[in-house]
């Protein structure tokens, strides 16, 4: 039995075309959606990620502004900037690139962003809405996984989903989103005993542990997603 590959790039292009039409419709009604991305320091991985977001925004017609701040920026300076962006009616989305320098508390910054502009879906208010199955901003990678599964017409209801990883950014939220879709979810992590026993029982396996080569062919059963 040969494997079927879900191509993320192809799906992303289809979604961008749909978003382009949505943005066009907003502009026709006098709404010009704007995303502001804030990055502190010059971490190469973060810079690459942020520039990718800017390119994606431009492709769908969003107004995108990048604010680059030095590594020495204080927590108070960043909080004051976020407050100004919260008050700015022309800004619809605020994204602060993580991780932040040691002098700035990530959680304090996340909680400072207006939940209605929190496009990363990290604010406790949006996390709470996700937990209770309400419409809100969802963390992008978990939501991307959900969209990929749905677009590939993979049934989720009643399926056993095994997730390796329990981070607040991917592992936990993707489990909740799939639970909201009536899947049965098992979370595994670095302390899980007999990992293979769990992975071999999965209908759908999601690996978000940041460790290459963690899963091999013998760790999964035939027909798993």
N, C-alpha and C positions, 0 to 999 in steps of 0.2 A: 504493500500500500504506500503510494507516494505522498509526500507531504504537500499541503497547499499553503503557499506563502501569502500573508496579508501585507501588501506593500503600503507602508505608511506615507511615503512621498506622494504616491498616486492619490490616496485618500485626502491628503492635505490640500492638493491642488483642487480637487472637487469641492471641498469645503470652502476654500478661498473664493471660488467662483460664486458659490451661494452667498457667502458673506458680502461679496462685492455688491450683489443685488440688494441685500439688506441695508448696507451703508448708503447706497444710492437712494433707496426709499426714505431713509432718515433725512438725508440732505434735502430731498424734495419737500420735506415737511419742516424745513428750517432748523434741523438738528445736525450739527457738525461734530461727530464724535471725536474726542481727543484723548489720547493716552499719554501720560507723562511717566517716563522711566527714570528712576534715580539710581545712580551707581556711585559707590564710594571706593576710591583706590583704583588700582590698575591691574587687578587679577586677570590674567589672559583668558581663562575659561569663562569668567563672568562677562568680560568685554565681548567675547565671541557670541555668547548667549544673548546678550542685550542687543547687539547689532543684528542678530538673526530676527529678534522680535521687531526691530525697527523695519527691516526689509519686509517682513510679513505684514506689518501694519500698512506700509505703503502700497503693497499689492492689492489690498482690499479697499484702499481709499481712506483709511483712518489718518487723522492728523496725529503725528507722533513726535514728542519732544524728549530729548535725552538731556538730563542734568547730570553732569559729571562733577563730583566733589573730591577734594583731596583726602588721602588716608587719615589725615590729622583732624578731620571734621569731628566736632564734639557731638554728643548725644543731643544736647539742647539745641544746637544749630540745626540738626536734622529734624527734630520735633517741630521747630518753628517753621521750617520749610514745608513739612507735611501739613501743618495747620493752615498755611497760606494756600496750599493746593486744595485742601478740603473746602475752603471758603470760595475758591475760584469757580464760578458757575460755568466757565468754558471748558473745564477739565472734567471728564467723565470717568476716567480710570487712572489709578495711581499704583505704580508697581515699584517697590524698593527691592533692588537686587540683593539677595542673600548669598553667602554670609556677610555680616558686617564686621568692621574692625572691633578689637577687644573692648575698646572704651564705650561701645554702644550696645545696649541690651536689645537683642533681636525682638523679644516678646513685647517690650515697651513700644517699639516702633510699629510692630504689627497692630497692636491695639490702638495706636494713635490714628491710623488711617480710617477715614469714614467708611463704614461697612458697605455703603452704597457705591463706593468707588474702589473697593478692595477686589480688584480683578484676579488676584492670586487666590482668593478664597481662604485666607489664613486667619482672618479676624474671628475671635471666639463667637461672635454673633452669627457669622456665616457658617462656621463649623457646627454650631448648635442647630441651625436650620437644616444643614445636610444630614445631621444625625436623626432629625425628626421627619425626614423625607420631604422637606419644603424646597420650593424653587429658590435658588440663590446662586452666588458665584461659587463654583467648585474648583479645588486645586487642579491645575492644568494637566499634569501627567496622569493622575487617576481618572479624570474625566476623559482624557484622550484614549485611555485604555477601554473605557466603557463605550465610547463612540466607535472605536475600531471593531469591538465585538458585535455591536448592534449593526453596523454597516456591513459586516461580513455575514449577517443573518445567523449568528450563533445564538441559539436559545440559551437564556440564563436561568429561567425559572426552574427551581428544583435541582439545578446542577451543583455539583460539589466543587467549589473553587478553593484551591489551596494557594495561599499567599506567603511567600518567604520575604520577611521584612516587616518591621513595625514602626517605621519612622512616621512622624507627624505629616511629612510632605507627601509620601506615596503609600506606604504599607497600610497604615490605619485608614486613611480616607478611601482608598480603592476598595478595601473590604466593606466599608459602610455603603458605598455607592452600589456595590453588587448585592449586598444584603437588601438594600432598598428595591432591587430588581427581583427579589424572592429567590436568590441563590442561597445555598448553604455554604458558609464561609469558615475555613480553618486558617488561623494565623500561625505561621512557624517563624522561628527566629534563632539567634545564636545559641540559646539555651535549650532548644527543642531536642529531645532525645529521639533517636531512630528516625531521622528526617526522611529517609527513603520510604518508610512505611506510610508516611503521610502523602508524599509526592506521587506514589504509585496508585493511590486511591483517587487522585484528582481527575475530574472531567476537564477542568480548566486550571492551568498552573501559571501563576504570575510571580516572577522572581524580581524583587526590588531590594536586593541586599548589597549591591555595590561590590560584588565579588565575582570576577570573571571565572567561568568554568565551574561554577558551583554545582550545576546540574549536568549529568551525562545521560546518554541514551538509556542505560539500564535503570535510571531513577524514575522513568515515566512509563506509563502503559500505552498500548496501541490506541490511537484515535484521540489522544488528549489534545486540547488546544493550549 
